[in-house]
Amino acid sequence: MEKHEEKMDMPYEQAATELESVVGLLESGEMTLEESIRMFERGVSLVRLCNKKLDDIEKRITLIIEGKDGVTEKDFTPED
């Protein structure tokens, strides 16, 4: 499996935890400039992965409600 494919299979929680670690390392200021750039790139990849996962989940949160009129689909809103 390619590295890119492995990232896409990473669960959201794992990606978010790794992103927190990346931020902590960057904030520590203990890495070289080159290491910081690589870590920043990793962080950007993780942010994109998390955003994609959240977008996919948001799409799935389209509620499917079974009622007397059959199945209806309704967009999720927090007030529901």
N, C-alpha and C positions, 0 to 999 in steps of 0.2 A: 504494500500500500504506500502511496506517495505521501510525503510530509503534509502537503496541502489537504489531502483527503483525510488524514488523521485529525487535523485541526477541526475540520467540519464535523467529525464524529464526536468531538469532545462535548460532553454535557455542559450546559450553561453554567451550572454551579462551579464546575471545575475551571472553566474559562474565567469566570468572575474572580475566583480565588487566586488564580495565577496572575490575573491583572492586578489585583491588590498587592501581590508580592512584587511585581514589576514596578509599580508606583513606589512602593517602599524602598526598593533598591535605588531607583532614580532619585528619590528625595534624600537618600543618605549621603549622596555626593562622594561616595568612596570609590566609584568606578572611574576608569580612564574615559576620555572622550569617546574613543572608539567603542568601548563596551557600552557606554551610555547610549550611543546612537543605535547599536544593535538591540539594546533593551527597549529603546523607544519604538523601534520598528516592530518588535514583538508585541509591545503594548498596543500599537495601532492595529495590528492584526487581530489581537484579542478583542479590542473594542468593536471592530467590524463583525467578528464572529458573534459576540454578544448581541449586537444590534440586529443581526440577521435572525438569530434565535428568537429574540423578542418579537420581531416582526412576524415570524412564522407562528409564534404562539398567539399573537394578537389576531391573526387571521383565523386560527383555530377556535378562538373565543367567540366566534360568531355563533351565537346561541341557536340551537335547533330545538324548537319547542313543539312538542306533540300536543295537540289539542283536539277539540271536537271537529275542527276544520281540516284536520290532517297535520302534516308537518309544515311548519312555517319557519322561516329563517329571519333572524333579527340581529342587527349589529349590536355588539356589546357596548354598553355604556355603564359607567360605574354606578349610576343611580338605580339600575335594574336589580 
